[in-house]
Amino acid sequence: MNDHQGDNADSIHDQGAEIEYTPGKCNIGIREIRRRQLVGGIGLFLTLSTIFGFYHQHTSRIDRLTTFLPAVVMSIGYLQARKRFCLAFGLSGLFNFGTLGKTTRVISEEDRKTDREAAIRLLLQAIALAAAVTVFVLFLPIPTK
């Protein structure tokens, strides 16, 4: 058992598979995962809306760099959901497998360090994914003004 405390349940069942706090690997339960999926979906909608707007406004390649912002929202949301790991919780030394908004503090300094490192890796992966989407959009054959 990991060295942490709180009144949240340490684990939940997700379609038969037990999910529990694992330093650097899993710090959110199904409710928090669904919240991250929603954020990723909003980011996807904003990214596609931005691209659609570029096409209809005949936007220059330089202006298309703004795709990065909604793409990073999309990337962070989906990567957090996929990895079952919240970036903010990882940086803050928290986890949650219970009620939304009710977090538990990770007690072990070693576990908090592992979580911070995982959070930074996740952020870098999200930035790289958003950059790839942005480069793709830069080279779409959109007529310019």
PyMOL commands that place a pseudoatom at each C-alpha (Angstrom):
pseudoatom trace, name=CA, resn=MET, resi=1, chain=A, elem=C, hetatm=0, pos=[0.000, 0.000, 0.000]
pseudoatom trace, name=CA, resn=ASN, resi=2, chain=A, elem=C, hetatm=0, pos=[1.276, 3.475, -0.841]
pseudoatom trace, name=CA, resn=ASP, resi=3, chain=A, elem=C, hetatm=0, pos=[2.031, 6.026, 1.866]
pseudoatom trace, name=CA, resn=HIS, resi=4, chain=A, elem=C, hetatm=0, pos=[-0.913, 8.459, 1.621]
pseudoatom trace, name=CA, resn=GLN, resi=5, chain=A, elem=C, hetatm=0, pos=[-3.853, 9.490, 3.755]
pseudoatom trace, name=CA, resn=GLY, resi=6, chain=A, elem=C, hetatm=0, pos=[-7.357, 10.887, 3.558]
pseudoatom trace, name=CA, resn=ASP, resi=7, chain=A, elem=C, hetatm=0, pos=[-10.990, 9.997, 3.780]
pseudoatom trace, name=CA, resn=ASN, resi=8, chain=A, elem=C, hetatm=0, pos=[-11.427, 9.202, 0.084]
pseudoatom trace, name=CA, resn=ALA, resi=9, chain=A, elem=C, hetatm=0, pos=[-11.528, 5.590, -0.933]
pseudoatom trace, name=CA, resn=ASP, resi=10, chain=A, elem=C, hetatm=0, pos=[-8.062, 4.389, -1.901]
pseudoatom trace, name=CA, resn=SER, resi=11, chain=A, elem=C, hetatm=0, pos=[-9.414, 2.517, -4.871]
pseudoatom trace, name=CA, resn=ILE, resi=12, chain=A, elem=C, hetatm=0, pos=[-12.506, 2.095, -6.995]
pseudoatom trace, name=CA, resn=HIS, resi=13, chain=A, elem=C, hetatm=0, pos=[-13.670, -0.506, -9.437]
pseudoatom trace, name=CA, resn=ASP, resi=14, chain=A, elem=C, hetatm=0, pos=[-13.686, 0.462, -13.103]
pseudoatom trace, name=CA, resn=GLN, resi=15, chain=A, elem=C, hetatm=0, pos=[-15.574, -2.131, -15.118]
pseudoatom trace, name=CA, resn=GLY, resi=16, chain=A, elem=C, hetatm=0, pos=[-14.087, -4.957, -13.085]
pseudoatom trace, name=CA, resn=ALA, resi=17, chain=A, elem=C, hetatm=0, pos=[-10.540, -3.571, -12.966]
pseudoatom trace, name=CA, resn=GLU, resi=18, chain=A, elem=C, hetatm=0, pos=[-9.412, -2.011, -9.716]
pseudoatom trace, name=CA, resn=ILE, resi=19, chain=A, elem=C, hetatm=0, pos=[-7.967, 1.486, -9.988]
pseudoatom trace, name=CA, resn=GLU, resi=20, chain=A, elem=C, hetatm=0, pos=[-5.895, 2.828, -7.134]
pseudoatom trace, name=CA, resn=TYR, resi=21, chain=A, elem=C, hetatm=0, pos=[-3.304, 5.491, -6.515]
pseudoatom trace, name=CA, resn=THR, resi=22, chain=A, elem=C, hetatm=0, pos=[0.009, 4.496, -8.044]
pseudoatom trace, name=CA, resn=PRO, resi=23, chain=A, elem=C, hetatm=0, pos=[2.786, 7.104, -7.890]
pseudoatom trace, name=CA, resn=GLY, resi=24, chain=A, elem=C, hetatm=0, pos=[3.562, 8.549, -11.314]
pseudoatom trace, name=CA, resn=LYS, resi=25, chain=A, elem=C, hetatm=0, pos=[0.999, 6.311, -13.018]
pseudoatom trace, name=CA, resn=CYS, resi=26, chain=A, elem=C, hetatm=0, pos=[-2.521, 6.784, -11.653]
pseudoatom trace, name=CA, resn=ASN, resi=27, chain=A, elem=C, hetatm=0, pos=[-3.868, 9.557, -9.454]
pseudoatom trace, name=CA, resn=ILE, resi=28, chain=A, elem=C, hetatm=0, pos=[-7.502, 9.937, -10.588]
pseudoatom trace, name=CA, resn=GLY, resi=29, chain=A, elem=C, hetatm=0, pos=[-10.569, 7.758, -10.579]
pseudoatom trace, name=CA, resn=ILE, resi=30, chain=A, elem=C, hetatm=0, pos=[-13.376, 7.345, -13.091]
pseudoatom trace, name=CA, resn=ARG, resi=31, chain=A, elem=C, hetatm=0, pos=[-15.205, 10.617, -12.230]
pseudoatom trace, name=CA, resn=GLU, resi=32, chain=A, elem=C, hetatm=0, pos=[-12.036, 12.648, -12.651]
pseudoatom trace, name=CA, resn=ILE, resi=33, chain=A, elem=C, hetatm=0, pos=[-11.196, 10.732, -15.848]
pseudoatom trace, name=CA, resn=ARG, resi=34, chain=A, elem=C, hetatm=0, pos=[-14.587, 11.636, -17.292]
pseudoatom trace, name=CA, resn=ARG, resi=35, chain=A, elem=C, hetatm=0, pos=[-13.939, 15.278, -16.417]
pseudoatom trace, name=CA, resn=ARG, resi=36, chain=A, elem=C, hetatm=0, pos=[-10.622, 15.124, -18.342]
pseudoatom trace, name=CA, resn=GLN, resi=37, chain=A, elem=C, hetatm=0, pos=[-12.393, 13.497, -21.302]
pseudoatom trace, name=CA, resn=LEU, resi=38, chain=A, elem=C, hetatm=0, pos=[-14.829, 16.405, -21.327]
pseudoatom trace, name=CA, resn=VAL, resi=39, chain=A, elem=C, hetatm=0, pos=[-11.948, 18.911, -21.324]
pseudoatom trace, name=CA, resn=GLY, resi=40, chain=A, elem=C, hetatm=0, pos=[-10.323, 16.997, -24.187]
pseudoatom trace, name=CA, resn=GLY, resi=41, chain=A, elem=C, hetatm=0, pos=[-13.611, 17.048, -26.115]
pseudoatom trace, name=CA, resn=ILE, resi=42, chain=A, elem=C, hetatm=0, pos=[-13.985, 20.783, -25.605]
pseudoatom trace, name=CA, resn=GLY, resi=43, chain=A, elem=C, hetatm=0, pos=[-10.405, 21.249, -26.806]
pseudoatom trace, name=CA, resn=LEU, resi=44, chain=A, elem=C, hetatm=0, pos=[-11.128, 19.100, -29.868]
pseudoatom trace, name=CA, resn=PHE, resi=45, chain=A, elem=C, hetatm=0, pos=[-14.241, 21.147, -30.652]
pseudoatom trace, name=CA, resn=LEU, resi=46, chain=A, elem=C, hetatm=0, pos=[-12.292, 24.404, -30.285]
pseudoatom trace, name=CA, resn=THR, resi=47, chain=A, elem=C, hetatm=0, pos=[-9.435, 23.084, -32.432]
pseudoatom trace, name=CA, resn=LEU, resi=48, chain=A, elem=C, hetatm=0, pos=[-11.773, 21.981, -35.228]
pseudoatom trace, name=CA, resn=SER, resi=49, chain=A, elem=C, hetatm=0, pos=[-13.761, 25.223, -34.981]
pseudoatom trace, name=CA, resn=THR, resi=50, chain=A, elem=C, hetatm=0, pos=[-10.540, 27.197, -35.264]
pseudoatom trace, name=CA, resn=ILE, resi=51, chain=A, elem=C, hetatm=0, pos=[-9.466, 25.259, -38.364]
pseudoatom trace, name=CA, resn=PHE, resi=52, chain=A, elem=C, hetatm=0, pos=[-12.923, 25.667, -39.898]
pseudoatom trace, name=CA, resn=GLY, resi=53, chain=A, elem=C, hetatm=0, pos=[-12.737, 29.411, -39.198]
pseudoatom trace, name=CA, resn=PHE, resi=54, chain=A, elem=C, hetatm=0, pos=[-9.310, 29.612, -40.836]
pseudoatom trace, name=CA, resn=TYR, resi=55, chain=A, elem=C, hetatm=0, pos=[-10.671, 28.008, -43.973]
pseudoatom trace, name=CA, resn=HIS, resi=56, chain=A, elem=C, hetatm=0, pos=[-13.621, 30.382, -44.236]
pseudoatom trace, name=CA, resn=GLN, resi=57, chain=A, elem=C, hetatm=0, pos=[-11.596, 33.468, -43.342]
pseudoatom trace, name=CA, resn=HIS, resi=58, chain=A, elem=C, hetatm=0, pos=[-8.686, 32.580, -45.663]
pseudoatom trace, name=CA, resn=THR, resi=59, chain=A, elem=C, hetatm=0, pos=[-6.274, 33.010, -42.757]
pseudoatom trace, name=CA, resn=SER, resi=60, chain=A, elem=C, hetatm=0, pos=[-2.528, 33.417, -43.237]
pseudoatom trace, name=CA, resn=ARG, resi=61, chain=A, elem=C, hetatm=0, pos=[-0.096, 30.719, -42.127]
pseudoatom trace, name=CA, resn=ILE, resi=62, chain=A, elem=C, hetatm=0, pos=[1.194, 32.903, -39.278]
pseudoatom trace, name=CA, resn=ASP, resi=63, chain=A, elem=C, hetatm=0, pos=[-2.332, 33.328, -37.880]
pseudoatom trace, name=CA, resn=ARG, resi=64, chain=A, elem=C, hetatm=0, pos=[-2.761, 29.549, -37.926]
pseudoatom trace, name=CA, resn=LEU, resi=65, chain=A, elem=C, hetatm=0, pos=[-0.226, 29.297, -35.108]
pseudoatom trace, name=CA, resn=THR, resi=66, chain=A, elem=C, hetatm=0, pos=[-3.122, 30.141, -32.777]
pseudoatom trace, name=CA, resn=THR, resi=67, chain=A, elem=C, hetatm=0, pos=[-4.265, 26.539, -33.308]
pseudoatom trace, name=CA, resn=PHE, resi=68, chain=A, elem=C, hetatm=0, pos=[-1.721, 25.652, -30.637]
pseudoatom trace, name=CA, resn=LEU, resi=69, chain=A, elem=C, hetatm=0, pos=[-3.854, 26.934, -27.730]
pseudoatom trace, name=CA, resn=PRO, resi=70, chain=A, elem=C, hetatm=0, pos=[-6.987, 24.836, -28.280]
pseudoatom trace, name=CA, resn=ALA, resi=71, chain=A, elem=C, hetatm=0, pos=[-4.796, 21.916, -29.371]
pseudoatom trace, name=CA, resn=VAL, resi=72, chain=A, elem=C, hetatm=0, pos=[-2.899, 22.006, -26.073]
pseudoatom trace, name=CA, resn=VAL, resi=73, chain=A, elem=C, hetatm=0, pos=[-6.215, 22.005, -24.147]
pseudoatom trace, name=CA, resn=MET, resi=74, chain=A, elem=C, hetatm=0, pos=[-7.325, 18.997, -26.194]
pseudoatom trace, name=CA, resn=SER, resi=75, chain=A, elem=C, hetatm=0, pos=[-4.009, 17.213, -25.703]
pseudoatom trace, name=CA, resn=ILE, resi=76, chain=A, elem=C, hetatm=0, pos=[-3.820, 17.763, -21.961]
pseudoatom trace, name=CA, resn=GLY, resi=77, chain=A, elem=C, hetatm=0, pos=[-7.424, 16.621, -21.454]
pseudoatom trace, name=CA, resn=TYR, resi=78, chain=A, elem=C, hetatm=0, pos=[-7.125, 13.458, -23.500]
pseudoatom trace, name=CA, resn=LEU, resi=79, chain=A, elem=C, hetatm=0, pos=[-3.663, 12.501, -22.229]
pseudoatom trace, name=CA, resn=GLN, resi=80, chain=A, elem=C, hetatm=0, pos=[-4.792, 12.888, -18.618]
pseudoatom trace, name=CA, resn=ALA, resi=81, chain=A, elem=C, hetatm=0, pos=[-7.831, 10.701, -19.266]
pseudoatom trace, name=CA, resn=ARG, resi=82, chain=A, elem=C, hetatm=0, pos=[-5.813, 8.094, -21.160]
pseudoatom trace, name=CA, resn=LYS, resi=83, chain=A, elem=C, hetatm=0, pos=[-3.057, 7.922, -18.556]
pseudoatom trace, name=CA, resn=ARG, resi=84, chain=A, elem=C, hetatm=0, pos=[-5.436, 8.220, -15.568]
pseudoatom trace, name=CA, resn=PHE, resi=85, chain=A, elem=C, hetatm=0, pos=[-3.121, 10.894, -14.265]
pseudoatom trace, name=CA, resn=CYS, resi=86, chain=A, elem=C, hetatm=0, pos=[-3.970, 14.527, -13.538]
pseudoatom trace, name=CA, resn=LEU, resi=87, chain=A, elem=C, hetatm=0, pos=[-1.216, 16.990, -14.322]
pseudoatom trace, name=CA, resn=ALA, resi=88, chain=A, elem=C, hetatm=0, pos=[-2.283, 19.516, -11.649]
pseudoatom trace, name=CA, resn=PHE, resi=89, chain=A, elem=C, hetatm=0, pos=[-2.718, 16.816, -9.001]
pseudoatom trace, name=CA, resn=GLY, resi=90, chain=A, elem=C, hetatm=0, pos=[0.693, 15.420, -9.877]
pseudoatom trace, name=CA, resn=LEU, resi=91, chain=A, elem=C, hetatm=0, pos=[2.332, 18.814, -9.453]
pseudoatom trace, name=CA, resn=SER, resi=92, chain=A, elem=C, hetatm=0, pos=[0.422, 19.443, -6.208]
pseudoatom trace, name=CA, resn=GLY, resi=93, chain=A, elem=C, hetatm=0, pos=[0.932, 16.041, -4.583]
pseudoatom trace, name=CA, resn=LEU, resi=94, chain=A, elem=C, hetatm=0, pos=[-2.762, 15.113, -4.623]
pseudoatom trace, name=CA, resn=PHE, resi=95, chain=A, elem=C, hetatm=0, pos=[-5.026, 12.322, -5.853]
pseudoatom trace, name=CA, resn=ASN, resi=96, chain=A, elem=C, hetatm=0, pos=[-8.782, 11.697, -6.041]
pseudoatom trace, name=CA, resn=PHE, resi=97, chain=A, elem=C, hetatm=0, pos=[-10.773, 8.509, -6.476]
pseudoatom trace, name=CA, resn=GLY, resi=98, chain=A, elem=C, hetatm=0, pos=[-13.955, 9.713, -4.818]
pseudoatom trace, name=CA, resn=THR, resi=99, chain=A, elem=C, hetatm=0, pos=[-16.203, 12.744, -5.036]
pseudoatom trace, name=CA, resn=LEU, resi=100, chain=A, elem=C, hetatm=0, pos=[-15.219, 15.388, -7.584]
pseudoatom trace, name=CA, resn=GLY, resi=101, chain=A, elem=C, hetatm=0, pos=[-13.273, 18.202, -5.988]
pseudoatom trace, name=CA, resn=LYS, resi=102, chain=A, elem=C, hetatm=0, pos=[-12.373, 16.200, -2.876]
pseudoatom trace, name=CA, resn=THR, resi=103, chain=A, elem=C, hetatm=0, pos=[-8.669, 15.420, -2.980]
pseudoatom trace, name=CA, resn=THR, resi=104, chain=A, elem=C, hetatm=0, pos=[-6.278, 13.514, -0.760]
pseudoatom trace, name=CA, resn=ARG, resi=105, chain=A, elem=C, hetatm=0, pos=[-2.690, 14.578, -0.076]
pseudoatom trace, name=CA, resn=VAL, resi=106, chain=A, elem=C, hetatm=0, pos=[0.153, 12.208, -0.949]
pseudoatom trace, name=CA, resn=ILE, resi=107, chain=A, elem=C, hetatm=0, pos=[2.274, 11.895, 2.199]
pseudoatom trace, name=CA, resn=SER, resi=108, chain=A, elem=C, hetatm=0, pos=[5.425, 10.248, 0.868]
pseudoatom trace, name=CA, resn=GLU, resi=109, chain=A, elem=C, hetatm=0, pos=[7.964, 12.755, -0.470]
pseudoatom trace, name=CA, resn=GLU, resi=110, chain=A, elem=C, hetatm=0, pos=[9.278, 10.081, -2.834]
pseudoatom trace, name=CA, resn=ASP, resi=111, chain=A, elem=C, hetatm=0, pos=[5.773, 9.508, -4.258]
pseudoatom trace, name=CA, resn=ARG, resi=112, chain=A, elem=C, hetatm=0, pos=[5.237, 13.277, -4.655]
pseudoatom trace, name=CA, resn=LYS, resi=113, chain=A, elem=C, hetatm=0, pos=[8.557, 13.526, -6.530]
pseudoatom trace, name=CA, resn=THR, resi=114, chain=A, elem=C, hetatm=0, pos=[7.522, 10.642, -8.814]
pseudoatom trace, name=CA, resn=ASP, resi=115, chain=A, elem=C, hetatm=0, pos=[4.176, 12.357, -9.441]
pseudoatom trace, name=CA, resn=ARG, resi=116, chain=A, elem=C, hetatm=0, pos=[5.833, 15.706, -10.264]
pseudoatom trace, name=CA, resn=GLU, resi=117, chain=A, elem=C, hetatm=0, pos=[8.145, 14.029, -12.766]
pseudoatom trace, name=CA, resn=ALA, resi=118, chain=A, elem=C, hetatm=0, pos=[5.193, 12.218, -14.387]
pseudoatom trace, name=CA, resn=ALA, resi=119, chain=A, elem=C, hetatm=0, pos=[3.220, 15.488, -14.533]
pseudoatom trace, name=CA, resn=ILE, resi=120, chain=A, elem=C, hetatm=0, pos=[6.089, 17.251, -16.299]
pseudoatom trace, name=CA, resn=ARG, resi=121, chain=A, elem=C, hetatm=0, pos=[6.396, 14.367, -18.785]
pseudoatom trace, name=CA, resn=LEU, resi=122, chain=A, elem=C, hetatm=0, pos=[2.653, 14.540, -19.468]
pseudoatom trace, name=CA, resn=LEU, resi=123, chain=A, elem=C, hetatm=0, pos=[2.851, 18.303, -20.019]
pseudoatom trace, name=CA, resn=LEU, resi=124, chain=A, elem=C, hetatm=0, pos=[5.763, 17.902, -22.456]
pseudoatom trace, name=CA, resn=GLN, resi=125, chain=A, elem=C, hetatm=0, pos=[3.878, 15.174, -24.332]
pseudoatom trace, name=CA, resn=ALA, resi=126, chain=A, elem=C, hetatm=0, pos=[0.804, 17.421, -24.575]
pseudoatom trace, name=CA, resn=ILE, resi=127, chain=A, elem=C, hetatm=0, pos=[2.917, 20.320, -25.869]
pseudoatom trace, name=CA, resn=ALA, resi=128, chain=A, elem=C, hetatm=0, pos=[4.545, 18.043, -28.454]
pseudoatom trace, name=CA, resn=LEU, resi=129, chain=A, elem=C, hetatm=0, pos=[1.161, 16.729, -29.607]
pseudoatom trace, name=CA, resn=ALA, resi=130, chain=A, elem=C, hetatm=0, pos=[-0.288, 20.255, -29.819]
pseudoatom trace, name=CA, resn=ALA, resi=131, chain=A, elem=C, hetatm=0, pos=[2.790, 21.397, -31.763]
pseudoatom trace, name=CA, resn=ALA, resi=132, chain=A, elem=C, hetatm=0, pos=[2.327, 18.510, -34.227]
pseudoatom trace, name=CA, resn=VAL, resi=133, chain=A, elem=C, hetatm=0, pos=[-1.335, 19.462, -34.741]
pseudoatom trace, name=CA, resn=THR, resi=134, chain=A, elem=C, hetatm=0, pos=[-0.300, 23.095, -35.241]
pseudoatom trace, name=CA, resn=VAL, resi=135, chain=A, elem=C, hetatm=0, pos=[2.353, 22.181, -37.825]
pseudoatom trace, name=CA, resn=PHE, resi=136, chain=A, elem=C, hetatm=0, pos=[-0.231, 20.063, -39.642]
pseudoatom trace, name=CA, resn=VAL, resi=137, chain=A, elem=C, hetatm=0, pos=[-2.630, 23.035, -39.718]
pseudoatom trace, name=CA, resn=LEU, resi=138, chain=A, elem=C, hetatm=0, pos=[0.152, 25.334, -40.952]
pseudoatom trace, name=CA, resn=PHE, resi=139, chain=A, elem=C, hetatm=0, pos=[0.526, 23.211, -44.063]
pseudoatom trace, name=CA, resn=LEU, resi=140, chain=A, elem=C, hetatm=0, pos=[-3.158, 22.633, -44.822]
pseudoatom trace, name=CA, resn=PRO, resi=141, chain=A, elem=C, hetatm=0, pos=[-4.030, 23.909, -48.281]
pseudoatom trace, name=CA, resn=ILE, resi=142, chain=A, elem=C, hetatm=0, pos=[-6.142, 26.824, -47.035]
pseudoatom trace, name=CA, resn=PRO, resi=143, chain=A, elem=C, hetatm=0, pos=[-6.348, 29.743, -49.458]
pseudoatom trace, name=CA, resn=THR, resi=144, chain=A, elem=C, hetatm=0, pos=[-4.976, 32.962, -47.940]
pseudoatom trace, name=CA, resn=LYS, resi=145, chain=A, elem=C, hetatm=0, pos=[-6.227, 36.537, -48.342]
for i in range(1, 145): cmd.bond("trace and resi %d" % i, "trace and resi %d" % (i + 1))
show_as sticks, trace
zoom trace
